[in-house]
């Protein structure tokens, strides 16, 4: 796993919508599932959301805990 990508997940905030200003790593799983079915947005944001979806799907959230500090 790319360390820069993991850091981006704990530093990047959702720029719009119901969860505006929430960190990507803190987006609820149901929201990421909804986007996965609908299609993630293009660009970096979509890539981060897709990565967070995979992390949550596979129970790998523990990888982000040390980076939150």
Residue frames as qw, qx, qy, qz and C-alpha x, y, z in Angstrom:
[[0.000, 0.891, 0.454, 0.000, 0.00, 0.00, 0.00],
 [0.393, 0.536, 0.000, 0.747, 1.27, 3.43, -0.97],
 [0.366, -0.408, -0.499, 0.671, 2.06, 5.53, 2.17],
 [0.028, 0.058, -0.098, -0.993, 1.18, 8.80, 0.40],
 [0.416, -0.320, -0.624, -0.579, -2.22, 7.38, -0.51],
 [0.508, -0.472, -0.681, 0.235, -2.88, 6.37, 3.10],
 [0.238, -0.286, -0.260, 0.891, -1.87, 9.85, 4.31],
 [0.183, -0.125, -0.358, -0.907, -4.23, 11.43, 1.78],
 [0.458, -0.438, -0.730, -0.254, -7.11, 9.35, 3.19],
 [0.471, -0.571, -0.523, 0.423, -6.59, 10.81, 6.68],
 [0.238, -0.343, -0.030, 0.908, -5.95, 14.40, 5.47],
 [0.090, -0.143, -0.524, -0.835, -8.41, 14.95, 2.60],
 [0.312, 0.314, 0.587, -0.678, -11.91, 16.20, 3.33],
 [0.310, 0.519, 0.763, 0.227, -15.03, 15.52, 1.33],
 [0.138, -0.040, 0.123, 0.982, -15.59, 18.71, -0.69],
 [0.437, -0.097, -0.243, -0.861, -19.38, 18.49, -1.13],
 [0.596, -0.216, -0.711, -0.304, -22.60, 16.70, -0.25],
 [0.716, -0.606, -0.249, -0.241, -24.07, 15.35, 2.95],
 [0.834, -0.414, -0.060, 0.360, -20.64, 14.58, 4.37],
 [0.377, 0.798, -0.100, 0.460, -18.92, 17.80, 3.30],
 [0.083, -0.781, 0.453, -0.421, -15.79, 18.56, 5.35],
 [0.874, -0.360, 0.307, -0.111, -15.61, 15.02, 6.76],
 [0.146, -0.576, 0.761, 0.260, -12.30, 13.22, 6.28],
 [0.662, 0.257, -0.572, -0.410, -12.40, 10.56, 3.56],
 [0.314, 0.127, -0.910, 0.239, -11.34, 7.96, 6.14],
 [0.189, 0.148, 0.677, -0.696, -14.40, 8.90, 8.24],
 [0.533, 0.073, -0.345, -0.769, -17.00, 8.52, 5.51],
 [0.713, -0.079, 0.562, -0.411, -19.62, 5.95, 6.49],
 [0.321, -0.100, 0.893, 0.298, -19.45, 2.59, 4.78],
 [0.437, 0.589, 0.671, -0.111, -23.01, 2.85, 3.42],
 [0.230, 0.876, -0.057, -0.420, -22.05, 6.09, 1.65],
 [0.085, -0.545, 0.734, 0.396, -19.04, 4.45, 0.02],
 [0.402, 0.194, 0.891, 0.086, -21.15, 1.45, -1.00],
 [0.404, 0.771, 0.392, -0.297, -23.68, 3.80, -2.58],
 [0.159, 0.815, -0.368, -0.418, -20.92, 5.53, -4.56],
 [0.287, -0.285, 0.872, 0.275, -19.43, 2.19, -5.57],
 [0.443, 0.450, 0.776, -0.009, -22.79, 1.19, -7.07],
 [0.300, 0.891, 0.213, -0.268, -23.37, 4.62, -8.65],
 [0.697, 0.491, 0.006, 0.523, -19.78, 5.19, -9.75],
 [0.504, -0.580, -0.125, 0.628, -17.08, 7.10, -7.92],
 [0.232, 0.944, -0.002, -0.234, -16.34, 10.65, -9.10],
 [0.768, 0.519, -0.101, 0.361, -13.51, 11.15, -11.56],
 [0.184, 0.785, -0.349, 0.477, -10.04, 12.21, -10.48],
 [0.230, 0.324, -0.742, 0.540, -8.19, 12.06, -7.20],
 [0.516, -0.189, 0.396, -0.735, -11.33, 12.25, -5.04],
 [0.898, 0.092, -0.162, -0.398, -12.86, 9.22, -6.74],
 [0.658, 0.330, -0.641, 0.218, -9.62, 7.29, -6.36],
 [0.037, -0.307, 0.668, -0.676, -9.46, 8.08, -2.66],
 [0.697, -0.083, 0.236, -0.672, -13.09, 7.09, -2.15],
 [0.884, 0.201, -0.370, -0.201, -12.60, 3.84, -4.06],
 [0.438, 0.340, -0.720, 0.418, -9.53, 3.05, -1.98],
 [0.300, -0.233, 0.566, -0.731, -11.39, 3.77, 1.25],
 [0.848, 0.030, -0.068, -0.525, -14.23, 1.51, 0.05],
 [0.793, 0.246, -0.553, 0.064, -11.75, -1.33, -0.48],
 [0.147, 0.343, -0.692, 0.617, -10.11, -0.71, 2.91],
 [0.547, -0.148, 0.402, -0.719, -13.46, -0.87, 4.69],
 [0.870, 0.148, -0.264, -0.388, -14.64, -3.83, 2.63],
 [0.769, 0.226, -0.561, 0.206, -11.56, -5.82, 3.63],
 [0.701, -0.687, -0.185, 0.042, -11.45, -4.71, 7.27],
 [0.712, 0.159, -0.129, 0.672, -8.15, -2.84, 6.93],
 [0.132, -0.927, -0.114, -0.331, -9.09, 0.35, 8.78],
 [0.737, -0.608, 0.036, 0.292, -6.38, -0.45, 11.33],
 [0.678, 0.231, 0.165, 0.678, -3.82, 0.64, 8.72],
 [0.098, 0.734, 0.156, 0.654, -5.02, 4.24, 9.12],
 [0.589, -0.763, -0.263, 0.044, -5.05, 4.47, 12.94],
 [0.655, -0.365, -0.004, 0.662, -1.34, 5.31, 13.36],
 [0.335, 0.296, 0.305, 0.841, -1.62, 8.03, 10.69],
 [0.194, -0.808, -0.477, -0.287, -4.50, 9.89, 12.35],
 [0.545, -0.679, -0.218, 0.441, -2.25, 11.46, 15.01]]
